[in-house]
Amino acid sequence: MRGTGAAGGQGQRSSRMGSLGRSQVIILSYVLVALELTCLFMRFSIMPYLTRQLGLDSVAFGYLQTAFGVLQLLGGPVFGRFADQHGARAAFTLSFLASSAFYLLLAAACSPALPGVALLYALPLPAALMHGLPAAQMVIADLSAPEERPAALGRLGLCFGVGMISGSLLGGTLSAACGLQCPASVALVANLVAAVLSFTCIPISTKVVSADAPAAPPGRPDAGVFDLKAISRLLLRPGVLPVFLIKVVSGFPSGLFMVMFSIISMDFFQLDAAEAGYLTSFFGVLQMVIQGVVIGRLSSYFSEGALLRAGVLVFVVVGLAMALMSNVFHFCLLMPGLVFSLCALNVVTDSMLTKAVPESDTGTMLGLCASVQPLTRTLGPTVGGLLYRSFGVPIFGHVQFATNVLVLLVLWRLPLPQKTDKVW
């Protein structure tokens, strides 16, 4: 019966793929994510200078970042549910149209003839719908076999590295040569092109319900995009809530450190802007290699539960080392372990969580996962700033060590699914 259902599912999926095959759709999703991340890092390279040019201080800049994080936090689950109900094409297109609106406002804010401060404060509004990465994760999760999913999701790390390096270089080069408005305008055009590609090349839907899939809960078809009960119900499914909490709790201490990294690099490591840029590029290269290659290789030999425990264990060791580090050389030595833990935690938990829900809900689940990073960006500046001001850099290592020791103890007692298991 299962073989018949799988064959029928593949037939339904193939009928929706259009002219592009499964592998071509996955590759296009990688390309679109790399394009989105390139524009994101172009934005990062000009935002501090734009706020300074408009006369705003660091507090106002922090408010903007917090507003952006809050709207993405609230919009992630809703966007994921929209993707489940309306399909991959609509999700990708909506995300890139929202990004186009964002970069249009950003380019307008750079113009001296327009009210730049007012436009800058309007920037976070489209952020609630800017979720190209979760849309790509949904497509990849839908089109990948369960045993291939960790490696397929891990390759998004290559996109992240490409976006970090190319976006930082383009943003700095274009703004120096042509002014701050140039990178914003280039990003606007790139997102409009991506919206056209999404609408014309991405299939309407990548989902299929096979014969052995669980029946939808009563009343589910009438549930709307903004039905919070339907969204929160996913967290109560077997095997979901413990893994989701591990994802949030284990990664939060390192997220606090990364939020404060620009301040730490200036005050503690005594780096100038160029040296901080080199360190960020090193981080991007490590993520490309570890998430794009290493995690995928390890997933072929070890179960997801083993990889998750290994990532948390390395978090413990890195936290202890971070509490003892005194210079940037020490940080460079522990950075591979930090990147490995971050990549293992994100890739493995995303894979496990998408297997623990019906295929029709993978977008909503990934939308919930996408809200974890905005949560850190929202709370991080306040919590991280208080910790740093009161206790200094070692406190981040102490918090990471203590938190992940507790998570590791929970993990050893928690029954985790094997590499190819799918929990219903």
C-alpha positions as CSV (number, residue, x, y, z in Angstrom):
1,M,0.0,0.0,0.0
2,R,2.8,2.4,0.9
3,G,4.6,1.8,-2.4
4,T,1.3,2.5,-4.3
5,G,0.7,5.7,-2.3
6,A,4.3,6.9,-3.0
7,A,4.0,6.2,-6.7
8,G,0.7,8.0,-6.8
9,G,2.2,10.9,-4.9
10,Q,5.1,11.1,-7.3
11,G,2.6,11.2,-10.2
12,Q,0.6,14.0,-8.5
13,R,3.8,15.9,-7.8
14,S,5.1,15.5,-11.4
15,S,1.8,16.8,-12.8
16,R,2.3,20.0,-10.8
17,M,6.0,20.6,-11.7
18,G,5.4,22.1,-15.1
19,S,8.3,22.3,-17.5
20,L,10.9,22.1,-14.8
21,G,11.9,18.9,-13.2
22,R,12.4,18.3,-9.5
23,S,16.1,18.9,-9.5
24,Q,15.7,22.1,-11.6
25,V,13.2,23.5,-9.1
26,I,15.5,22.8,-6.2
27,I,18.4,24.4,-8.0
28,L,16.3,27.5,-8.8
29,S,15.3,27.7,-5.2
30,Y,19.0,27.7,-4.2
31,V,19.6,30.5,-6.7
32,L,16.7,32.6,-5.5
33,V,17.9,32.2,-1.8
34,A,21.4,33.2,-2.8
35,L,20.0,36.3,-4.6
36,E,17.8,37.2,-1.6
37,L,20.8,36.9,0.9
38,T,23.1,38.9,-1.4
39,C,20.6,41.8,-1.2
40,L,20.2,41.3,2.5
41,F,24.0,41.8,3.1
42,M,24.0,44.7,0.7
43,R,21.4,46.3,3.0
44,F,23.5,45.5,6.1
45,S,26.5,47.3,4.5
46,I,24.7,50.6,3.9
47,M,22.1,50.8,6.8
48,P,24.5,52.1,9.5
49,Y,25.8,54.8,7.1
50,L,22.3,55.8,6.0
51,T,21.0,56.2,9.5
52,R,24.1,58.3,10.4
53,Q,23.6,60.4,7.2
54,L,20.0,61.1,8.2
55,G,21.1,62.2,11.6
56,L,19.8,59.2,13.6
57,D,21.8,57.9,16.6
58,S,22.5,54.3,17.6
59,V,19.3,54.1,19.7
60,A,17.1,54.9,16.7
61,F,19.0,52.4,14.7
62,G,18.3,49.8,17.4
63,Y,14.6,50.6,17.3
64,L,14.6,50.0,13.6
65,Q,16.3,46.6,14.0
66,T,13.8,45.7,16.8
67,A,10.8,46.7,14.7
68,F,12.2,44.6,11.8
69,G,12.7,41.6,14.1
70,V,9.2,41.9,15.6
71,L,7.4,42.0,12.3
72,Q,9.4,39.1,10.9
73,L,8.7,37.2,14.1
74,L,5.0,37.7,13.8
75,G,4.9,37.2,10.0
76,G,6.9,34.0,9.9
77,P,4.2,31.5,10.9
78,V,1.5,33.4,9.0
79,F,3.7,33.4,5.9
80,G,4.4,29.6,6.3
81,R,0.6,28.9,6.5
82,F,0.1,31.1,3.4
83,A,2.7,29.0,1.6
84,D,1.0,25.7,2.6
85,Q,-2.4,26.9,1.4
86,H,-1.4,28.8,-1.8
87,G,1.7,26.9,-2.9
88,A,5.3,27.6,-3.6
89,R,4.8,30.0,-6.5
90,A,2.6,32.3,-4.6
91,A,4.9,32.2,-1.5
92,F,8.1,33.0,-3.4
93,T,6.4,35.7,-5.5
94,L,4.9,37.4,-2.4
95,S,8.2,37.3,-0.6
96,F,10.1,39.0,-3.4
97,L,7.4,41.6,-4.1
98,A,7.5,42.5,-0.4
99,S,11.3,42.7,-0.6
100,S,11.0,44.9,-3.7
101,A,8.8,47.3,-1.7
102,F,11.4,47.3,1.1
103,Y,14.2,48.2,-1.3
104,L,12.1,50.8,-3.1
105,L,11.6,52.5,0.3
106,L,15.3,52.1,1.1
107,A,16.3,53.7,-2.3
108,A,13.8,56.5,-1.8
109,A,15.2,57.1,1.8
110,C,18.6,57.7,0.2
111,S,17.4,60.5,-1.9
112,P,18.0,64.0,-0.4
113,A,14.8,65.3,-2.1
114,L,12.5,62.9,-0.1
115,P,11.7,62.7,3.6
116,G,14.4,60.1,4.4
117,V,13.7,59.7,8.1
118,A,10.0,59.0,7.6
119,L,10.8,56.5,4.8
120,L,13.4,54.8,7.0
121,Y,10.8,54.3,9.8
122,A,8.4,52.8,7.2
123,L,11.1,50.2,6.1
124,P,10.1,47.5,8.6
125,L,6.5,47.3,7.3
126,P,7.2,44.9,4.4
127,A,9.4,42.7,6.6
128,A,6.4,40.6,7.8
129,L,6.2,39.0,4.3
130,M,10.0,38.9,3.5
131,H,10.5,35.1,4.0
132,G,12.2,33.8,0.9
133,L,14.4,31.4,2.9
134,P,11.5,29.5,4.5
135,A,9.8,29.3,1.1
136,A,12.9,27.7,-0.3
137,Q,13.1,25.3,2.7
138,M,9.5,24.3,2.1
139,V,10.2,23.5,-1.5
140,I,13.3,21.5,-0.7
141,A,11.6,19.6,2.1
142,D,8.7,18.8,-0.2
143,L,10.8,17.6,-3.1
144,S,13.5,15.7,-1.1
145,A,13.2,12.2,0.2
146,P,13.3,12.0,4.0
147,E,16.8,10.5,4.1
148,E,18.1,13.2,1.7
149,R,16.5,16.1,3.5
150,P,19.4,17.1,6.0
151,A,21.9,17.2,3.1
152,A,19.5,19.2,0.9
153,L,18.7,21.7,3.6
154,G,22.3,21.9,4.5
155,R,23.3,23.1,1.0
156,L,21.4,26.3,1.8
157,G,24.6,27.1,3.8
158,L,26.4,27.5,0.5
159,C,23.8,30.1,-0.5
160,F,24.3,31.9,2.8
161,G,28.0,32.1,2.3
162,V,27.6,33.3,-1.3
163,G,25.2,35.9,-0.2
164,M,27.3,37.1,2.7
165,I,30.5,37.4,0.7
166,S,29.0,38.8,-2.6
167,G,26.5,41.1,-0.8
168,S,29.1,42.6,1.5
169,L,31.5,43.2,-1.4
170,L,28.8,44.6,-3.7
171,G,27.3,46.8,-1.0
172,G,30.6,48.3,-0.1
173,T,31.9,48.7,-3.6
174,L,28.7,50.2,-5.1
175,S,28.1,52.6,-2.2
176,A,31.7,53.8,-2.4
177,A,31.7,54.3,-6.1
178,C,28.1,55.5,-6.7
179,G,26.6,56.4,-3.4
180,L,24.3,54.7,-0.9
181,Q,21.3,54.7,-3.3
182,C,23.0,52.5,-5.8
183,P,23.1,49.2,-3.8
184,A,19.4,49.8,-2.8
185,S,18.5,50.3,-6.4
186,V,20.4,47.2,-7.5
187,A,18.7,45.2,-4.8
188,L,15.3,46.5,-6.0
189,V,15.9,45.4,-9.6
190,A,17.3,42.0,-8.4
191,N,14.1,41.3,-6.3
192,L,11.8,42.3,-9.1
193,V,13.7,39.9,-11.4
194,A,13.4,37.2,-8.7
195,A,9.7,37.9,-8.5
196,V,9.3,37.3,-12.2
197,L,11.4,34.1,-12.1
198,S,9.3,32.9,-9.2
199,F,6.0,33.6,-10.9
200,T,7.1,32.0,-14.2
201,C,9.3,29.1,-13.2
202,I,8.4,27.9,-9.7
203,P,5.5,25.3,-9.8
204,I,2.2,26.3,-8.3
205,S,2.6,23.7,-5.6
206,T,5.3,21.2,-4.6
207,K,3.1,19.3,-2.1
208,V,1.4,16.0,-2.5
209,V,-0.7,13.9,-0.1
210,S,0.1,10.3,-0.6
211,A,-2.3,7.4,0.2
212,D,-0.8,6.7,3.6
213,A,-0.7,10.3,4.7
214,P,-2.8,11.1,7.8
215,A,-6.2,12.6,7.4
216,A,-6.6,16.3,7.9
217,P,-8.2,17.3,11.2
218,P,-11.9,18.1,11.1
219,G,-12.6,21.7,10.0
220,R,-9.1,22.1,8.7
221,P,-10.0,23.2,5.1
222,D,-12.0,26.1,6.6
223,A,-9.0,27.3,8.7
224,G,-7.6,30.6,7.3
225,V,-4.1,31.9,7.0
226,F,-4.4,33.8,10.2
227,D,-5.9,30.9,12.2
228,L,-3.5,30.9,15.2
229,K,-5.0,27.7,16.6
230,A,-4.2,25.8,13.5
231,I,-0.6,27.2,13.7
232,S,-0.1,26.4,17.3
233,R,-1.7,23.0,16.9
234,L,1.4,21.9,15.1
235,L,3.5,22.4,18.2
236,L,1.4,19.8,20.0
237,R,2.0,17.0,17.6
238,P,4.1,14.1,18.8
239,G,7.8,14.9,18.6
240,V,7.5,18.5,17.7
241,L,7.5,20.7,20.8
242,P,10.6,19.1,22.5
243,V,12.7,19.6,19.3
244,F,11.4,23.1,18.8
245,L,12.2,24.1,22.3
246,I,15.7,22.6,21.9
247,K,16.1,24.7,18.8
248,V,15.1,27.9,20.6
249,V,16.9,27.3,23.9
250,S,20.2,25.8,22.7
251,G,20.8,28.5,20.0
252,F,19.7,31.5,22.0
253,P,23.0,32.1,23.9
254,S,25.1,32.1,20.7
255,G,22.5,34.3,19.1
256,L,23.0,36.8,21.8
257,F,26.7,36.8,21.2
258,M,26.2,37.2,17.4
259,V,23.8,40.1,18.0
260,M,26.5,41.9,20.1
261,F,29.4,40.8,17.8
262,S,29.9,44.2,16.1
263,I,30.3,45.9,19.5
264,I,32.5,43.1,20.8
265,S,34.7,43.2,17.8
266,M,35.3,46.9,18.3
267,D,35.6,47.0,22.1
268,F,36.9,43.6,23.2
269,F,38.9,42.5,20.1
270,Q,40.0,46.0,19.2
271,L,39.3,45.5,15.4
272,D,38.8,48.2,12.9
273,A,36.1,48.0,10.2
274,A,38.3,46.2,7.6
275,E,39.5,43.6,10.1
276,A,35.9,43.0,11.3
277,G,34.9,42.5,7.7
278,Y,37.7,39.9,7.2
279,L,36.4,38.1,10.3
280,T,32.9,38.1,9.1
281,S,34.0,36.7,5.7
282,F,35.9,33.9,7.5
283,F,32.6,33.1,9.3
284,G,30.8,33.0,5.9
285,V,33.4,30.7,4.4
286,L,33.2,28.3,7.4
287,Q,29.4,28.2,7.1
288,M,29.6,27.5,3.4
289,V,31.9,24.5,4.0
290,I,30.3,23.1,7.2
291,Q,26.7,23.5,6.4
292,G,27.0,23.0,2.6
293,V,29.3,20.0,2.7
294,V,30.2,18.6,6.2
295,I,26.6,18.3,7.6
296,G,25.4,16.6,4.4
297,R,28.2,14.1,4.5
298,L,27.7,13.4,8.2
299,S,24.0,12.9,7.8
300,S,24.8,9.9,5.5
301,Y,26.5,8.1,8.3
302,F,24.8,9.3,11.5
303,S,21.2,9.7,12.6
304,E,19.7,13.1,13.1
305,G,19.5,12.5,16.8
306,A,23.3,11.8,17.0
307,L,24.1,14.9,15.0
308,L,21.8,17.0,17.2
309,R,23.5,15.7,20.4
310,A,26.9,16.2,18.8
311,G,26.0,19.8,18.0
312,V,24.8,20.6,21.5
313,L,27.9,18.9,23.0
314,V,30.2,21.1,20.9
315,F,28.2,24.1,22.0
316,V,29.1,23.1,25.6
317,V,32.8,22.9,24.8
318,V,32.7,26.2,22.8
319,G,30.9,27.9,25.6
320,L,33.6,27.0,28.0
321,A,36.3,28.1,25.6
322,M,34.4,31.4,25.0
323,A,34.4,32.1,28.7
324,L,38.2,31.8,28.7
325,M,39.1,33.6,25.5
326,S,41.0,36.8,25.7
327,N,41.8,37.9,22.1
328,V,40.6,37.5,18.5
329,F,43.0,34.6,17.8
330,H,41.3,32.5,20.5
331,F,38.0,33.3,18.9
332,C,39.2,32.2,15.4
333,L,40.3,28.9,17.0
334,L,36.8,28.2,18.4
335,M,34.9,29.6,15.5
336,P,34.8,26.3,13.5
337,G,33.1,24.6,16.5
338,L,30.7,27.4,16.9
339,V,29.7,27.3,13.2
340,F,29.4,23.5,13.3
341,S,27.0,23.7,16.3
342,L,24.9,26.4,14.7
343,C,24.6,24.6,11.4
344,A,23.9,21.2,13.0
345,L,21.3,22.7,15.3
346,N,19.5,24.6,12.5
347,V,19.7,21.9,9.7
348,V,18.9,18.9,11.9
349,T,16.0,20.5,13.8
350,D,14.4,21.9,10.6
351,S,14.7,18.4,9.0
352,M,13.3,16.6,12.1
353,L,10.4,19.1,12.5
354,T,9.3,18.9,8.9
355,K,9.2,15.1,9.2
356,A,7.1,15.3,12.3
357,V,4.2,17.1,10.6
358,P,2.1,16.2,7.6
359,E,3.5,17.3,4.2
360,S,0.7,19.8,3.9
361,D,2.0,21.7,6.9
362,T,5.7,21.9,6.2
363,G,5.5,25.5,5.2
364,T,3.8,26.5,8.5
365,M,6.4,24.5,10.5
366,L,9.3,26.2,8.7
367,G,7.6,29.5,9.3
368,L,7.6,28.8,13.0
369,C,11.3,27.8,12.7
370,A,12.0,31.0,10.8
371,S,10.6,33.0,13.8
372,V,13.4,31.8,16.1
373,Q,16.1,34.1,14.6
374,P,13.8,37.3,14.6
375,L,13.1,36.4,18.3
376,T,16.8,36.6,19.0
377,R,17.1,39.8,17.1
378,T,14.2,41.3,19.0
379,L,15.4,40.3,22.5
380,G,19.1,40.2,21.8
381,P,20.0,43.9,21.8
382,T,18.4,44.4,25.2
383,V,19.4,41.2,26.9
384,G,22.8,41.0,25.3
385,G,23.6,44.7,26.0
386,L,22.7,44.3,29.7
387,L,24.8,41.2,30.0
388,Y,27.8,42.7,28.2
389,R,27.7,45.9,30.2
390,S,27.4,44.1,33.5
391,F,29.7,41.1,33.1
392,G,31.7,41.5,29.9
393,V,32.3,39.0,27.1
394,P,32.9,35.9,29.3
395,I,29.3,35.9,30.4
396,F,28.2,34.8,26.9
397,G,30.4,31.7,27.3
398,H,29.1,31.0,30.8
399,V,25.5,31.2,29.6
400,Q,26.1,29.1,26.6
401,F,27.9,26.4,28.6
402,A,25.2,26.2,31.4
403,T,22.3,26.3,29.0
404,N,23.6,23.6,26.7
405,V,24.6,21.3,29.5
406,L,21.0,21.3,30.6
407,V,19.9,20.8,27.0
408,L,22.3,17.9,26.6
409,L,20.9,16.2,29.7
410,V,17.4,16.5,28.3
411,L,18.6,15.1,24.9
412,W,20.1,12.0,26.4
413,R,16.7,11.2,28.0
414,L,14.6,12.2,24.9
415,P,13.7,9.5,22.4
416,L,14.7,11.0,19.0
417,P,13.6,9.6,15.7
418,Q,16.1,7.8,13.6
419,K,17.5,9.2,10.3
420,T,14.7,8.1,8.0
421,D,11.9,8.1,10.5
422,K,8.8,10.3,9.9
423,V,6.6,10.8,12.9
424,W,2.9,11.2,12.4
